[in-house]
Amino acid sequence: MVLDTGSKVLGADQPAWASGGGRLPEHPGARVVALSEHHATVLFDGEPPVRRGDVVRVAPNHVCAAVNLADDLVVLRAGLPVDRWAVAARGANR
């Protein structure tokens, strides 16, 4: 399955301790196995439990790139948004 996210959001770093380019929290057996700049390829254990057009959460292995590209972060508790945090360093790397 191909997701509409890639190395520009998830980061291209592949730490030695990580298998794949990220995880799907609701699908622990899924692995991001390939990244292009704008897309991620995910392999599932068995038949994918999601369909084209479904929205899935992806947790990057390394958040520096993801945070660097965001103006603010949405804080979730039990899957529901509870706060927004501004990224203080946004735009500061000039």
Phi and psi restraints in degrees (range 20) as a CNS / XPLOR table:
assign (resid 1 and name C) (resid 2 and name N)
       (resid 2 and name CA) (resid 2 and name C) 1.0 -109.2 20.0 2
assign (resid 2 and name N) (resid 2 and name CA)
       (resid 2 and name C) (resid 3 and name N) 1.0 131.7 20.0 2
assign (resid 2 and name C) (resid 3 and name N)
       (resid 3 and name CA) (resid 3 and name C) 1.0 -105.2 20.0 2
assign (resid 3 and name N) (resid 3 and name CA)
       (resid 3 and name C) (resid 4 and name N) 1.0 153.0 20.0 2
assign (resid 3 and name C) (resid 4 and name N)
       (resid 4 and name CA) (resid 4 and name C) 1.0 -86.9 20.0 2
assign (resid 4 and name N) (resid 4 and name CA)
       (resid 4 and name C) (resid 5 and name N) 1.0 59.1 20.0 2
assign (resid 4 and name C) (resid 5 and name N)
       (resid 5 and name CA) (resid 5 and name C) 1.0 -156.2 20.0 2
assign (resid 5 and name N) (resid 5 and name CA)
       (resid 5 and name C) (resid 6 and name N) 1.0 152.1 20.0 2
assign (resid 5 and name C) (resid 6 and name N)
       (resid 6 and name CA) (resid 6 and name C) 1.0 -152.2 20.0 2
assign (resid 6 and name N) (resid 6 and name CA)
       (resid 6 and name C) (resid 7 and name N) 1.0 -156.1 20.0 2
assign (resid 6 and name C) (resid 7 and name N)
       (resid 7 and name CA) (resid 7 and name C) 1.0 -64.9 20.0 2
assign (resid 7 and name N) (resid 7 and name CA)
       (resid 7 and name C) (resid 8 and name N) 1.0 -24.6 20.0 2
assign (resid 7 and name C) (resid 8 and name N)
       (resid 8 and name CA) (resid 8 and name C) 1.0 -69.6 20.0 2
assign (resid 8 and name N) (resid 8 and name CA)
       (resid 8 and name C) (resid 9 and name N) 1.0 -22.1 20.0 2
assign (resid 8 and name C) (resid 9 and name N)
       (resid 9 and name CA) (resid 9 and name C) 1.0 -105.7 20.0 2
assign (resid 9 and name N) (resid 9 and name CA)
       (resid 9 and name C) (resid 10 and name N) 1.0 -46.3 20.0 2
assign (resid 9 and name C) (resid 10 and name N)
       (resid 10 and name CA) (resid 10 and name C) 1.0 -83.1 20.0 2
assign (resid 10 and name N) (resid 10 and name CA)
       (resid 10 and name C) (resid 11 and name N) 1.0 -18.5 20.0 2
assign (resid 10 and name C) (resid 11 and name N)
       (resid 11 and name CA) (resid 11 and name C) 1.0 88.2 20.0 2
assign (resid 11 and name N) (resid 11 and name CA)
       (resid 11 and name C) (resid 12 and name N) 1.0 145.1 20.0 2
assign (resid 11 and name C) (resid 12 and name N)
       (resid 12 and name CA) (resid 12 and name C) 1.0 -90.1 20.0 2
assign (resid 12 and name N) (resid 12 and name CA)
       (resid 12 and name C) (resid 13 and name N) 1.0 -7.2 20.0 2
assign (resid 12 and name C) (resid 13 and name N)
       (resid 13 and name CA) (resid 13 and name C) 1.0 -62.2 20.0 2
assign (resid 13 and name N) (resid 13 and name CA)
       (resid 13 and name C) (resid 14 and name N) 1.0 135.0 20.0 2
assign (resid 13 and name C) (resid 14 and name N)
       (resid 14 and name CA) (resid 14 and name C) 1.0 -125.2 20.0 2
assign (resid 14 and name N) (resid 14 and name CA)
       (resid 14 and name C) (resid 15 and name N) 1.0 83.6 20.0 2
assign (resid 14 and name C) (resid 15 and name N)
       (resid 15 and name CA) (resid 15 and name C) 1.0 -57.2 20.0 2
assign (resid 15 and name N) (resid 15 and name CA)
       (resid 15 and name C) (resid 16 and name N) 1.0 148.2 20.0 2
assign (resid 15 and name C) (resid 16 and name N)
       (resid 16 and name CA) (resid 16 and name C) 1.0 -59.6 20.0 2
assign (resid 16 and name N) (resid 16 and name CA)
       (resid 16 and name C) (resid 17 and name N) 1.0 -29.1 20.0 2
assign (resid 16 and name C) (resid 17 and name N)
       (resid 17 and name CA) (resid 17 and name C) 1.0 -81.4 20.0 2
assign (resid 17 and name N) (resid 17 and name CA)
       (resid 17 and name C) (resid 18 and name N) 1.0 -8.9 20.0 2
assign (resid 17 and name C) (resid 18 and name N)
       (resid 18 and name CA) (resid 18 and name C) 1.0 -104.9 20.0 2
assign (resid 18 and name N) (resid 18 and name CA)
       (resid 18 and name C) (resid 19 and name N) 1.0 141.3 20.0 2
assign (resid 18 and name C) (resid 19 and name N)
       (resid 19 and name CA) (resid 19 and name C) 1.0 -105.6 20.0 2
assign (resid 19 and name N) (resid 19 and name CA)
       (resid 19 and name C) (resid 20 and name N) 1.0 109.4 20.0 2
assign (resid 19 and name C) (resid 20 and name N)
       (resid 20 and name CA) (resid 20 and name C) 1.0 98.8 20.0 2
assign (resid 20 and name N) (resid 20 and name CA)
       (resid 20 and name C) (resid 21 and name N) 1.0 176.4 20.0 2
assign (resid 20 and name C) (resid 21 and name N)
       (resid 21 and name CA) (resid 21 and name C) 1.0 -95.9 20.0 2
assign (resid 21 and name N) (resid 21 and name CA)
       (resid 21 and name C) (resid 22 and name N) 1.0 8.0 20.0 2
assign (resid 21 and name C) (resid 22 and name N)
       (resid 22 and name CA) (resid 22 and name C) 1.0 160.5 20.0 2
assign (resid 22 and name N) (resid 22 and name CA)
       (resid 22 and name C) (resid 23 and name N) 1.0 179.2 20.0 2
assign (resid 22 and name C) (resid 23 and name N)
       (resid 23 and name CA) (resid 23 and name C) 1.0 -131.5 20.0 2
assign (resid 23 and name N) (resid 23 and name CA)
       (resid 23 and name C) (resid 24 and name N) 1.0 156.3 20.0 2
assign (resid 23 and name C) (resid 24 and name N)
       (resid 24 and name CA) (resid 24 and name C) 1.0 -107.9 20.0 2
assign (resid 24 and name N) (resid 24 and name CA)
       (resid 24 and name C) (resid 25 and name N) 1.0 104.4 20.0 2
assign (resid 24 and name C) (resid 25 and name N)
       (resid 25 and name CA) (resid 25 and name C) 1.0 -53.0 20.0 2
assign (resid 25 and name N) (resid 25 and name CA)
       (resid 25 and name C) (resid 26 and name N) 1.0 -35.9 20.0 2
assign (resid 25 and name C) (resid 26 and name N)
       (resid 26 and name CA) (resid 26 and name C) 1.0 -79.4 20.0 2
assign (resid 26 and name N) (resid 26 and name CA)
       (resid 26 and name C) (resid 27 and name N) 1.0 -7.6 20.0 2
assign (resid 26 and name C) (resid 27 and name N)
       (resid 27 and name CA) (resid 27 and name C) 1.0 -134.6 20.0 2
assign (resid 27 and name N) (resid 27 and name CA)
       (resid 27 and name C) (resid 28 and name N) 1.0 77.8 20.0 2
assign (resid 27 and name C) (resid 28 and name N)
       (resid 28 and name CA) (resid 28 and name C) 1.0 -59.6 20.0 2
assign (resid 28 and name N) (resid 28 and name CA)
       (resid 28 and name C) (resid 29 and name N) 1.0 -23.4 20.0 2
assign (resid 28 and name C) (resid 29 and name N)
       (resid 29 and name CA) (resid 29 and name C) 1.0 -83.8 20.0 2
assign (resid 29 and name N) (resid 29 and name CA)
       (resid 29 and name C) (resid 30 and name N) 1.0 -6.4 20.0 2
assign (resid 29 and name C) (resid 30 and name N)
       (resid 30 and name CA) (resid 30 and name C) 1.0 -81.6 20.0 2
assign (resid 30 and name N) (resid 30 and name CA)
       (resid 30 and name C) (resid 31 and name N) 1.0 146.7 20.0 2
assign (resid 30 and name C) (resid 31 and name N)
       (resid 31 and name CA) (resid 31 and name C) 1.0 -134.6 20.0 2
assign (resid 31 and name N) (resid 31 and name CA)
       (resid 31 and name C) (resid 32 and name N) 1.0 133.9 20.0 2
assign (resid 31 and name C) (resid 32 and name N)
       (resid 32 and name CA) (resid 32 and name C) 1.0 -79.4 20.0 2
assign (resid 32 and name N) (resid 32 and name CA)
       (resid 32 and name C) (resid 33 and name N) 1.0 111.5 20.0 2
assign (resid 32 and name C) (resid 33 and name N)
       (resid 33 and name CA) (resid 33 and name C) 1.0 -103.1 20.0 2
assign (resid 33 and name N) (resid 33 and name CA)
       (resid 33 and name C) (resid 34 and name N) 1.0 -13.9 20.0 2
assign (resid 33 and name C) (resid 34 and name N)
       (resid 34 and name CA) (resid 34 and name C) 1.0 -154.1 20.0 2
assign (resid 34 and name N) (resid 34 and name CA)
       (resid 34 and name C) (resid 35 and name N) 1.0 144.9 20.0 2
assign (resid 34 and name C) (resid 35 and name N)
       (resid 35 and name CA) (resid 35 and name C) 1.0 -130.4 20.0 2
assign (resid 35 and name N) (resid 35 and name CA)
       (resid 35 and name C) (resid 36 and name N) 1.0 135.5 20.0 2
assign (resid 35 and name C) (resid 36 and name N)
       (resid 36 and name CA) (resid 36 and name C) 1.0 -110.2 20.0 2
assign (resid 36 and name N) (resid 36 and name CA)
       (resid 36 and name C) (resid 37 and name N) 1.0 -175.0 20.0 2
assign (resid 36 and name C) (resid 37 and name N)
       (resid 37 and name CA) (resid 37 and name C) 1.0 -61.2 20.0 2
assign (resid 37 and name N) (resid 37 and name CA)
       (resid 37 and name C) (resid 38 and name N) 1.0 -35.7 20.0 2
assign (resid 37 and name C) (resid 38 and name N)
       (resid 38 and name CA) (resid 38 and name C) 1.0 -119.4 20.0 2
assign (resid 38 and name N) (resid 38 and name CA)
       (resid 38 and name C) (resid 39 and name N) 1.0 -3.2 20.0 2
assign (resid 38 and name C) (resid 39 and name N)
       (resid 39 and name CA) (resid 39 and name C) 1.0 -138.3 20.0 2
assign (resid 39 and name N) (resid 39 and name CA)
       (resid 39 and name C) (resid 40 and name N) 1.0 153.8 20.0 2
assign (resid 39 and name C) (resid 40 and name N)
       (resid 40 and name CA) (resid 40 and name C) 1.0 -127.5 20.0 2
assign (resid 40 and name N) (resid 40 and name CA)
       (resid 40 and name C) (resid 41 and name N) 1.0 137.9 20.0 2
assign (resid 40 and name C) (resid 41 and name N)
       (resid 41 and name CA) (resid 41 and name C) 1.0 -98.6 20.0 2
assign (resid 41 and name N) (resid 41 and name CA)
       (resid 41 and name C) (resid 42 and name N) 1.0 128.4 20.0 2
assign (resid 41 and name C) (resid 42 and name N)
       (resid 42 and name CA) (resid 42 and name C) 1.0 -118.2 20.0 2
assign (resid 42 and name N) (resid 42 and name CA)
       (resid 42 and name C) (resid 43 and name N) 1.0 134.7 20.0 2
assign (resid 42 and name C) (resid 43 and name N)
       (resid 43 and name CA) (resid 43 and name C) 1.0 -108.4 20.0 2
assign (resid 43 and name N) (resid 43 and name CA)
       (resid 43 and name C) (resid 44 and name N) 1.0 135.3 20.0 2
assign (resid 43 and name C) (resid 44 and name N)
       (resid 44 and name CA) (resid 44 and name C) 1.0 -107.4 20.0 2
assign (resid 44 and name N) (resid 44 and name CA)
       (resid 44 and name C) (resid 45 and name N) 1.0 153.0 20.0 2
assign (resid 44 and name C) (resid 45 and name N)
       (resid 45 and name CA) (resid 45 and name C) 1.0 -74.7 20.0 2
assign (resid 45 and name N) (resid 45 and name CA)
       (resid 45 and name C) (resid 46 and name N) 1.0 106.9 20.0 2
assign (resid 45 and name C) (resid 46 and name N)
       (resid 46 and name CA) (resid 46 and name C) 1.0 84.8 20.0 2
assign (resid 46 and name N) (resid 46 and name CA)
       (resid 46 and name C) (resid 47 and name N) 1.0 -157.1 20.0 2
assign (resid 46 and name C) (resid 47 and name N)
       (resid 47 and name CA) (resid 47 and name C) 1.0 -69.0 20.0 2
assign (resid 47 and name N) (resid 47 and name CA)
       (resid 47 and name C) (resid 48 and name N) 1.0 131.8 20.0 2
assign (resid 47 and name C) (resid 48 and name N)
       (resid 48 and name CA) (resid 48 and name C) 1.0 -58.6 20.0 2
assign (resid 48 and name N) (resid 48 and name CA)
       (resid 48 and name C) (resid 49 and name N) 1.0 130.1 20.0 2
assign (resid 48 and name C) (resid 49 and name N)
       (resid 49 and name CA) (resid 49 and name C) 1.0 -83.4 20.0 2
assign (resid 49 and name N) (resid 49 and name CA)
       (resid 49 and name C) (resid 50 and name N) 1.0 7.5 20.0 2
assign (resid 49 and name C) (resid 50 and name N)
       (resid 50 and name CA) (resid 50 and name C) 1.0 -123.3 20.0 2
assign (resid 50 and name N) (resid 50 and name CA)
       (resid 50 and name C) (resid 51 and name N) 1.0 159.3 20.0 2
assign (resid 50 and name C) (resid 51 and name N)
       (resid 51 and name CA) (resid 51 and name C) 1.0 -118.6 20.0 2
assign (resid 51 and name N) (resid 51 and name CA)
       (resid 51 and name C) (resid 52 and name N) 1.0 163.2 20.0 2
assign (resid 51 and name C) (resid 52 and name N)
       (resid 52 and name CA) (resid 52 and name C) 1.0 -54.8 20.0 2
assign (resid 52 and name N) (resid 52 and name CA)
       (resid 52 and name C) (resid 53 and name N) 1.0 131.2 20.0 2
assign (resid 52 and name C) (resid 53 and name N)
       (resid 53 and name CA) (resid 53 and name C) 1.0 97.2 20.0 2
assign (resid 53 and name N) (resid 53 and name CA)
       (resid 53 and name C) (resid 54 and name N) 1.0 -16.8 20.0 2
assign (resid 53 and name C) (resid 54 and name N)
       (resid 54 and name CA) (resid 54 and name C) 1.0 -67.8 20.0 2
assign (resid 54 and name N) (resid 54 and name CA)
       (resid 54 and name C) (resid 55 and name N) 1.0 148.6 20.0 2
assign (resid 54 and name C) (resid 55 and name N)
       (resid 55 and name CA) (resid 55 and name C) 1.0 -96.4 20.0 2
assign (resid 55 and name N) (resid 55 and name CA)
       (resid 55 and name C) (resid 56 and name N) 1.0 128.1 20.0 2
assign (resid 55 and name C) (resid 56 and name N)
       (resid 56 and name CA) (resid 56 and name C) 1.0 -125.1 20.0 2
assign (resid 56 and name N) (resid 56 and name CA)
       (resid 56 and name C) (resid 57 and name N) 1.0 149.0 20.0 2
assign (resid 56 and name C) (resid 57 and name N)
       (resid 57 and name CA) (resid 57 and name C) 1.0 -87.7 20.0 2
assign (resid 57 and name N) (resid 57 and name CA)
       (resid 57 and name C) (resid 58 and name N) 1.0 138.6 20.0 2
assign (resid 57 and name C) (resid 58 and name N)
       (resid 58 and name CA) (resid 58 and name C) 1.0 -126.2 20.0 2
assign (resid 58 and name N) (resid 58 and name CA)
       (resid 58 and name C) (resid 59 and name N) 1.0 127.4 20.0 2
assign (resid 58 and name C) (resid 59 and name N)
       (resid 59 and name CA) (resid 59 and name C) 1.0 -100.5 20.0 2
assign (resid 59 and name N) (resid 59 and name CA)
       (resid 59 and name C) (resid 60 and name N) 1.0 116.3 20.0 2
assign (resid 59 and name C) (resid 60 and name N)
       (resid 60 and name CA) (resid 60 and name C) 1.0 -70.7 20.0 2
assign (resid 60 and name N) (resid 60 and name CA)
       (resid 60 and name C) (resid 61 and name N) 1.0 154.3 20.0 2
assign (resid 60 and name C) (resid 61 and name N)
       (resid 61 and name CA) (resid 61 and name C) 1.0 -70.8 20.0 2
assign (resid 61 and name N) (resid 61 and name CA)
       (resid 61 and name C) (resid 62 and name N) 1.0 -30.4 20.0 2
assign (resid 61 and name C) (resid 62 and name N)
       (resid 62 and name CA) (resid 62 and name C) 1.0 -138.3 20.0 2
assign (resid 62 and name N) (resid 62 and name CA)
       (resid 62 and name C) (resid 63 and name N) 1.0 120.5 20.0 2
assign (resid 62 and name C) (resid 63 and name N)
       (resid 63 and name CA) (resid 63 and name C) 1.0 -92.3 20.0 2
assign (resid 63 and name N) (resid 63 and name CA)
       (resid 63 and name C) (resid 64 and name N) 1.0 -2.9 20.0 2
assign (resid 63 and name C) (resid 64 and name N)
       (resid 64 and name CA) (resid 64 and name C) 1.0 -54.9 20.0 2
assign (resid 64 and name N) (resid 64 and name CA)
       (resid 64 and name C) (resid 65 and name N) 1.0 -48.6 20.0 2
assign (resid 64 and name C) (resid 65 and name N)
       (resid 65 and name CA) (resid 65 and name C) 1.0 -66.4 20.0 2
assign (resid 65 and name N) (resid 65 and name CA)
       (resid 65 and name C) (resid 66 and name N) 1.0 -40.6 20.0 2
assign (resid 65 and name C) (resid 66 and name N)
       (resid 66 and name CA) (resid 66 and name C) 1.0 -63.3 20.0 2
assign (resid 66 and name N) (resid 66 and name CA)
       (resid 66 and name C) (resid 67 and name N) 1.0 -44.0 20.0 2
assign (resid 66 and name C) (resid 67 and name N)
       (resid 67 and name CA) (resid 67 and name C) 1.0 -70.1 20.0 2
assign (resid 67 and name N) (resid 67 and name CA)
       (resid 67 and name C) (resid 68 and name N) 1.0 -38.7 20.0 2
assign (resid 67 and name C) (resid 68 and name N)
       (resid 68 and name CA) (resid 68 and name C) 1.0 -60.4 20.0 2
assign (resid 68 and name N) (resid 68 and name CA)
       (resid 68 and name C) (resid 69 and name N) 1.0 -28.8 20.0 2
assign (resid 68 and name C) (resid 69 and name N)
       (resid 69 and name CA) (resid 69 and name C) 1.0 -94.9 20.0 2
assign (resid 69 and name N) (resid 69 and name CA)
       (resid 69 and name C) (resid 70 and name N) 1.0 4.8 20.0 2
assign (resid 69 and name C) (resid 70 and name N)
       (resid 70 and name CA) (resid 70 and name C) 1.0 -114.5 20.0 2
assign (resid 70 and name N) (resid 70 and name CA)
       (resid 70 and name C) (resid 71 and name N) 1.0 141.9 20.0 2
assign (resid 70 and name C) (resid 71 and name N)
       (resid 71 and name CA) (resid 71 and name C) 1.0 -79.5 20.0 2
assign (resid 71 and name N) (resid 71 and name CA)
       (resid 71 and name C) (resid 72 and name N) 1.0 -33.6 20.0 2
assign (resid 71 and name C) (resid 72 and name N)
       (resid 72 and name CA) (resid 72 and name C) 1.0 -150.7 20.0 2
assign (resid 72 and name N) (resid 72 and name CA)
       (resid 72 and name C) (resid 73 and name N) 1.0 160.4 20.0 2
assign (resid 72 and name C) (resid 73 and name N)
       (resid 73 and name CA) (resid 73 and name C) 1.0 -114.2 20.0 2
assign (resid 73 and name N) (resid 73 and name CA)
       (resid 73 and name C) (resid 74 and name N) 1.0 142.6 20.0 2
assign (resid 73 and name C) (resid 74 and name N)
       (resid 74 and name CA) (resid 74 and name C) 1.0 -95.5 20.0 2
assign (resid 74 and name N) (resid 74 and name CA)
       (resid 74 and name C) (resid 75 and name N) 1.0 124.3 20.0 2
assign (resid 74 and name C) (resid 75 and name N)
       (resid 75 and name CA) (resid 75 and name C) 1.0 -92.0 20.0 2
assign (resid 75 and name N) (resid 75 and name CA)
       (resid 75 and name C) (resid 76 and name N) 1.0 126.4 20.0 2
assign (resid 75 and name C) (resid 76 and name N)
       (resid 76 and name CA) (resid 76 and name C) 1.0 -109.5 20.0 2
assign (resid 76 and name N) (resid 76 and name CA)
       (resid 76 and name C) (resid 77 and name N) 1.0 145.8 20.0 2
assign (resid 76 and name C) (resid 77 and name N)
       (resid 77 and name CA) (resid 77 and name C) 1.0 -134.4 20.0 2
assign (resid 77 and name N) (resid 77 and name CA)
       (resid 77 and name C) (resid 78 and name N) 1.0 122.9 20.0 2
assign (resid 77 and name C) (resid 78 and name N)
       (resid 78 and name CA) (resid 78 and name C) 1.0 54.8 20.0 2
assign (resid 78 and name N) (resid 78 and name CA)
       (resid 78 and name C) (resid 79 and name N) 1.0 36.2 20.0 2
assign (resid 78 and name C) (resid 79 and name N)
       (resid 79 and name CA) (resid 79 and name C) 1.0 80.1 20.0 2
assign (resid 79 and name N) (resid 79 and name CA)
       (resid 79 and name C) (resid 80 and name N) 1.0 1.5 20.0 2
assign (resid 79 and name C) (resid 80 and name N)
       (resid 80 and name CA) (resid 80 and name C) 1.0 -114.4 20.0 2
assign (resid 80 and name N) (resid 80 and name CA)
       (resid 80 and name C) (resid 81 and name N) 1.0 140.2 20.0 2
assign (resid 80 and name C) (resid 81 and name N)
       (resid 81 and name CA) (resid 81 and name C) 1.0 -67.4 20.0 2
assign (resid 81 and name N) (resid 81 and name CA)
       (resid 81 and name C) (resid 82 and name N) 1.0 130.9 20.0 2
assign (resid 81 and name C) (resid 82 and name N)
       (resid 82 and name CA) (resid 82 and name C) 1.0 -123.2 20.0 2
assign (resid 82 and name N) (resid 82 and name CA)
       (resid 82 and name C) (resid 83 and name N) 1.0 -12.7 20.0 2
assign (resid 82 and name C) (resid 83 and name N)
       (resid 83 and name CA) (resid 83 and name C) 1.0 -166.2 20.0 2
assign (resid 83 and name N) (resid 83 and name CA)
       (resid 83 and name C) (resid 84 and name N) 1.0 167.2 20.0 2
assign (resid 83 and name C) (resid 84 and name N)
       (resid 84 and name CA) (resid 84 and name C) 1.0 -129.7 20.0 2
assign (resid 84 and name N) (resid 84 and name CA)
       (resid 84 and name C) (resid 85 and name N) 1.0 132.8 20.0 2
assign (resid 84 and name C) (resid 85 and name N)
       (resid 85 and name CA) (resid 85 and name C) 1.0 -113.6 20.0 2
assign (resid 85 and name N) (resid 85 and name CA)
       (resid 85 and name C) (resid 86 and name N) 1.0 124.0 20.0 2
assign (resid 85 and name C) (resid 86 and name N)
       (resid 86 and name CA) (resid 86 and name C) 1.0 -70.8 20.0 2
assign (resid 86 and name N) (resid 86 and name CA)
       (resid 86 and name C) (resid 87 and name N) 1.0 141.6 20.0 2
assign (resid 86 and name C) (resid 87 and name N)
       (resid 87 and name CA) (resid 87 and name C) 1.0 -85.0 20.0 2
assign (resid 87 and name N) (resid 87 and name CA)
       (resid 87 and name C) (resid 88 and name N) 1.0 105.0 20.0 2
assign (resid 87 and name C) (resid 88 and name N)
       (resid 88 and name CA) (resid 88 and name C) 1.0 -60.9 20.0 2
assign (resid 88 and name N) (resid 88 and name CA)
       (resid 88 and name C) (resid 89 and name N) 1.0 -34.3 20.0 2
assign (resid 88 and name C) (resid 89 and name N)
       (resid 89 and name CA) (resid 89 and name C) 1.0 -89.0 20.0 2
assign (resid 89 and name N) (resid 89 and name CA)
       (resid 89 and name C) (resid 90 and name N) 1.0 4.1 20.0 2
assign (resid 89 and name C) (resid 90 and name N)
       (resid 90 and name CA) (resid 90 and name C) 1.0 -57.8 20.0 2
assign (resid 90 and name N) (resid 90 and name CA)
       (resid 90 and name C) (resid 91 and name N) 1.0 125.3 20.0 2
assign (resid 90 and name C) (resid 91 and name N)
       (resid 91 and name CA) (resid 91 and name C) 1.0 78.8 20.0 2
assign (resid 91 and name N) (resid 91 and name CA)
       (resid 91 and name C) (resid 92 and name N) 1.0 5.8 20.0 2
assign (resid 91 and name C) (resid 92 and name N)
       (resid 92 and name CA) (resid 92 and name C) 1.0 -89.2 20.0 2
assign (resid 92 and name N) (resid 92 and name CA)
       (resid 92 and name C) (resid 93 and name N) 1.0 -2.3 20.0 2
assign (resid 92 and name C) (resid 93 and name N)
       (resid 93 and name CA) (resid 93 and name C) 1.0 -96.2 20.0 2
assign (resid 93 and name N) (resid 93 and name CA)
       (resid 93 and name C) (resid 94 and name N) 1.0 50.7 20.0 2
